[in-house]
Amino acid sequence: MDTFLHASDLVNTAAMAPSFNWNNQPELPSFNNSTNPVQQIINWGQGIIVVIGIIGILFAAGKMAIGKFGRSDLAADGVGGLVWTIMGISLMLVAIPVITTLAGVGGGGQ
């Protein structure tokens, strides 16, 4: 039985090991004309999507906080808005690699 527990721990540890490299330091595009203009527009669009997403999540959280004070319909509306906001942001951010692939633009600051 101990062998199964050790194997389970090994699988869990391997699953949690990061095997990806995300760029988690956002940067505004520069205006020195060294980047592709299509990539620059896509970078600005991605930044705008993130800002709109943050505003949407804060708006939904505000509805849920107000709903806590006796307006349960508003809290339920906030939860629904949060789900739709996260789904919309996810779809928009997934569309960016598709657009860069179809446009033939090197994405990810390459």
Buried (B, 14 or more C-beta within 10 A) or exposed (E): EEEEEEEEEEEEEEEEEEEEEEEEEEEEBEEEEEBBEEBBBBBEBBBEBBEBBEEBBEBBEEBBEBBEEEEEEBBEBBEEBBEEBBEBBEEBEEBBEEBBEEEEBEBEEE
